[in-house]
Amino acid sequence: MAARLDRRGRVRGGAQRAARGPRKGAGSGPAGSDHRARRVRDRAASRGSRDPAGHREESIRVPLIIRGPGVPAGKRVTTIAANIDLAPTILDVAGATAGVTLDGRSLIPIANDPAPFARGIVVETGPRQSDAWYAGIRSPRWSYIEHSTGELELCDLRVDPFQLTSVHDDPRYAATRAALASRLTTLRTCAGDVCRQWTPVPGPE
């Protein structure tokens, strides 16, 4: 299955399915029933976790494994990557040029960089016409979430890696919250090179 891109080059679900290969048991019959049963169990387990909204580390932090031309063998990279980086990476390896504006960046230079660099990515489920949704930013140090209910969450992952305490109303983090809120607004509506810009976010005063 070929990857499907939107007008900004963001990879849609087809690419994720293609990367995994055909879904075993996706058809009719007993195998298909087993597949659907597993999906029901997985969803039930997710709802029983402490992260029903799906924005905490155990939900969004998944490994990305790449093998191919230009990728050093056995190297582990801690720089954050996102789905928007898949299309630029494929184009880079293929030596092709995109016919649309891309928001992400190729992961080949990142894989060959001896040191990680800071960047922020958007995590979101909305907006939706109904039901609650959220939008936020995940960066190496910060997790900032704006809920459609008006609630806010801000976690300093350096001192709170398990995201147990939100410091969004802590006066010491006022500048941090303001900077992340502004950055979120930009990243949700940006296109091209602006999406790849990241400046340091101030810490607690």
C-alpha positions as semicolon CSV with decimal commas, in nm:
position;residue;x (nm);y (nm);z (nm)
1;M;0,000;0,000;0,000
2;A;0,140;0,339;-0,094
3;A;0,174;0,618;0,159
4;R;-0,095;0,886;0,143
5;L;0,004;1,246;0,205
6;D;-0,209;1,548;0,269
7;R;-0,133;1,884;0,107
8;R;0,145;1,951;0,360
9;G;0,310;1,614;0,316
10;R;0,184;1,468;0,642
11;V;0,164;1,089;0,627
12;R;-0,182;0,942;0,671
13;G;-0,275;0,606;0,819
14;G;-0,208;0,408;0,502
15;A;0,165;0,458;0,545
16;Q;0,157;0,316;0,895
17;R;-0,028;0,008;0,773
18;A;0,213;-0,027;0,481
19;A;0,512;-0,015;0,717
20;R;0,365;-0,296;0,923
21;G;0,264;-0,499;0,618
22;P;-0,075;-0,660;0,562
23;R;-0,283;-0,692;0,874
24;K;-0,290;-1,055;0,969
25;G;-0,640;-1,183;1,003
26;A;-0,799;-0,864;0,876
27;G;-1,039;-1,054;0,653
28;S;-1,347;-1,253;0,739
29;G;-1,352;-1,582;0,923
30;P;-1,186;-1,697;1,245
31;A;-0,860;-1,509;1,182
32;G;-1,047;-1,183;1,131
33;S;-1,248;-1,246;1,444
34;D;-0,926;-1,296;1,642
35;H;-0,789;-0,968;1,506
36;R;-1,102;-0,778;1,605
37;A;-1,098;-0,941;1,949
38;R;-0,740;-0,828;2,003
39;R;-0,833;-0,473;1,909
40;V;-1,117;-0,476;2,160
41;R;-0,886;-0,605;2,433
42;D;-0,621;-0,344;2,349
43;R;-0,875;-0,062;2,365
44;A;-1,011;-0,191;2,694
45;A;-0,660;-0,205;2,839
46;S;-0,595;0,151;2,720
47;R;-0,912;0,276;2,885
48;G;-0,806;0,104;3,205
49;S;-0,470;0,282;3,211
50;R;-0,395;0,615;3,376
51;D;-0,390;0,779;3,033
52;P;-0,739;0,753;2,882
53;A;-0,681;1,074;2,682
54;G;-0,372;0,925;2,520
55;H;-0,120;1,209;2,555
56;R;0,116;1,078;2,823
57;E;0,449;0,912;2,762
58;E;0,318;0,555;2,772
59;S;0,080;0,640;2,487
60;I;0,284;0,865;2,256
61;R;0,641;0,741;2,311
62;V;0,695;0,457;2,065
63;P;1,023;0,337;1,914
64;L;1,107;0,412;1,551
65;I;1,341;0,161;1,386
66;I;1,498;0,251;1,051
67;R;1,721;0,040;0,833
68;G;1,851;0,144;0,495
69;P;2,089;0,364;0,296
70;G;2,253;0,638;0,498
71;V;2,145;0,498;0,835
72;P;2,435;0,391;1,061
73;A;2,397;0,039;1,197
74;G;2,329;-0,007;1,566
75;K;2,295;0,361;1,647
76;R;2,041;0,485;1,901
77;V;1,914;0,841;1,864
78;T;1,715;1,031;2,128
79;T;1,601;1,324;1,913
80;I;1,221;1,329;1,888
81;A;1,074;1,211;1,558
82;A;0,716;1,225;1,432
83;N;0,499;1,100;1,146
84;I;0,558;1,424;0,957
85;D;0,925;1,321;0,925
86;L;0,854;1,001;0,731
87;A;0,783;1,161;0,394
88;P;1,093;1,388;0,399
89;T;1,306;1,088;0,500
90;I;1,177;0,871;0,215
91;L;1,231;1,153;-0,033
92;D;1,583;1,209;0,099
93;V;1,677;0,843;0,054
94;A;1,520;0,834;-0,292
95;G;1,685;1,158;-0,400
96;A;1,345;1,298;-0,491
97;T;1,185;1,637;-0,447
98;A;0,843;1,690;-0,291
99;G;0,571;1,849;-0,499
100;V;0,405;1,984;-0,185
101;T;0,522;2,178;0,118
102;L;0,659;1,949;0,389
103;D;0,644;2,033;0,758
104;G;0,879;1,762;0,884
105;R;1,249;1,697;0,831
106;S;1,454;1,407;0,700
107;L;1,570;1,172;0,972
108;I;1,887;1,075;0,783
109;P;2,092;1,376;0,905
110;I;1,949;1,321;1,254
111;A;2,058;0,957;1,249
112;N;2,412;1,063;1,158
113;D;2,435;1,351;1,404
114;P;2,654;1,265;1,705
115;A;2,439;1,472;1,939
116;P;2,061;1,508;1,980
117;F;1,897;1,843;1,927
118;A;1,585;1,993;2,078
119;R;1,262;2,016;1,885
120;G;0,894;2,019;1,968
121;I;0,615;1,821;1,803
122;V;0,240;1,860;1,818
123;V;0,027;1,587;1,977
124;E;-0,344;1,630;1,925
125;T;-0,680;1,461;1,879
126;G;-0,890;1,756;1,769
127;P;-1,071;1,972;1,722
128;R;-1,381;1,755;1,706
129;Q;-1,748;1,836;1,664
130;S;-1,830;1,627;1,970
131;D;-1,650;1,465;2,262
132;A;-1,350;1,607;2,443
133;W;-1,022;1,658;2,260
134;Y;-0,679;1,805;2,326
135;A;-0,380;1,962;2,154
136;G;-0,033;1,999;2,296
137;I;0,343;1,998;2,256
138;R;0,598;1,736;2,348
139;S;0,960;1,849;2,362
140;P;1,264;1,691;2,530
141;R;1,183;1,862;2,860
142;W;0,820;1,971;2,839
143;S;0,477;1,820;2,796
144;Y;0,213;2,090;2,753
145;I;-0,152;2,004;2,686
146;E;-0,455;2,223;2,623
147;H;-0,786;2,038;2,667
148;S;-1,108;2,138;2,494
149;T;-1,262;2,158;2,841
150;G;-1,032;2,451;2,921
151;E;-0,807;2,247;3,147
152;L;-0,429;2,275;3,110
153;E;-0,144;2,040;3,187
154;L;0,223;2,129;3,204
155;C;0,481;1,874;3,315
156;D;0,852;1,930;3,357
157;L;0,986;1,593;3,244
158;R;1,328;1,668;3,383
159;V;1,198;1,652;3,741
160;D;0,869;1,469;3,681
161;P;0,931;1,202;3,413
162;F;0,614;1,011;3,504
163;Q;0,396;1,322;3,464
164;L;0,241;1,296;3,807
165;T;0,212;1,669;3,884
166;S;0,103;1,950;3,655
167;V;0,276;2,282;3,719
168;H;0,057;2,488;3,485
169;D;-0,064;2,708;3,773
170;D;0,275;2,734;3,946
171;P;0,390;3,099;3,920
172;R;0,749;2,987;3,869
173;Y;0,646;2,827;3,536
174;A;0,440;3,121;3,407
175;A;0,694;3,212;3,138
176;T;0,728;2,847;3,040
177;R;0,354;2,806;2,996
178;A;0,323;3,126;2,794
179;A;0,608;3,025;2,563
180;L;0,467;2,677;2,503
181;A;0,115;2,811;2,444
182;S;0,251;3,052;2,183
183;R;0,459;2,779;2,021
184;L;0,158;2,546;2,007
185;T;-0,049;2,808;1,827
186;T;0,229;2,850;1,570
187;L;0,291;2,480;1,514
188;R;-0,076;2,397;1,468
189;T;-0,111;2,639;1,175
190;C;0,239;2,653;1,027
191;A;0,367;2,525;0,695
192;G;0,715;2,439;0,575
193;D;1,030;2,576;0,736
194;V;0,844;2,759;1,014
195;C;0,734;2,421;1,149
196;R;1,096;2,313;1,186
197;Q;1,204;2,611;1,395
198;W;1,251;2,567;1,769
199;T;1,389;2,811;2,022
200;P;1,468;2,729;2,385
201;V;1,175;2,746;2,626
202;P;1,248;2,924;2,956
203;G;1,252;2,711;3,267
204;P;1,112;2,791;3,612
205;E;1,209;3,123;3,765
